[in-house]
Amino acid sequence: MLCIETKDLRKKYASTVAVDGVDLQIESGQVFGFLGPNGAGKSTVIKLLTTLISPSNGKISVLGIDSAKHPLEIRKKIGVVLQQPSYEPTLSAEKSLEKYGMMWNIDKKTRKKRTEELLSAFGLEEIRKKKMDDLSIGQRRRVQVAREFMHDMDLLFLDEPTVGLDPAARRKLLDFLREQVKNSGLTIFYTTHVLSEAEYLCDNIAIINNGKIMAVDSPSELKNRFGHEKTIKIHISTVSEELKSKLSTIPECQIKLEPEPTVIINSTKSEIVLMNILKILNETETKINDLSAIPTNLEEIFLKVVGDSN
């Protein structure tokens, strides 16, 4: 079942085109990553999908519901955490969760149970009595995400949810989200600037730039499509002038002296280039300390896709 579907989605502000013909088909029960540089249109798309703003053109279906005809029905079935802070400064972390449950008409017994579960899951027990205004940015962010799980929902929009989180808290959140998708069939629409997060968490990813979708696929398939260039590092003992001279004839390689002498190969034919370099190292009697191949990561794919579209 399609959880989200858009056709020729457009949003224009005066002479600025923020979203330009976006077509999406997102299946239920997955984490869908939505990546793009600042100003690419990510936040505008989220506001369109959550019915906070109306499109200039195009159609939006969320959970099988036409957003133009029944926006309130969509809002009843989704959770939303936007980039902008949203909290009551005088409420404690605990009371913030409980109040959110009351807003969704969750009965008292269930509210209490979910509050305790979420305080534990998000590592908030020690600060449960602290006022929201006294919490750090990362702590407030955790409360904002946690409170969405006070109510039942089919779709959750998370816009940069890990801002301000330390690495341990970030990983704990990502693991919690994965478990929710696995156990409840929840669908998550997820934006982030931390591309390692997207690679770790997301089943499929769309890359947007200048309001247009540039690529949509799983992280592994994006690597297959765009990650043809491989990097190989050869750590060597010394760099002689003779070695520098011979390697200068190979454009796909470079020499770095710090923190240790290293020959770096960047090429779509890295294995062939490697054989030529190994021959030169042998000719110059250069000792090899170590050799490693670096797999293409999502950040490199992102930079390539965005760079090619500019």
Secondary structure, 3 states (H helix, E strand, C coil): CEEEEEEEEEEEECCEEEEEEEEEEEECCCEEEEECCCCCCHHHHHHHHCCCCCCCEEEEEECCEECCCCHHHHHCCEEEECCCCCCCCCCEHHHHHHHHHHHCCCCHHHHHHHHHHHHHHCCCHHHCCCEHHHCCHHHHHHHHHHHHCCCCCCEEEEECCCCCCCHHHHHHHHHHHHHHHHHHCCEEEEECCCHHHHHHHCCEEEEEECCEEEEEECHHHHHHHHCCCEEEEEEECCCCHHHHHHHCCCCCEEEECCCCCEEEEEECCHHHHHHHHHHHHHHCCCCEEEEEEECCCHHHHHHHHHHHHC
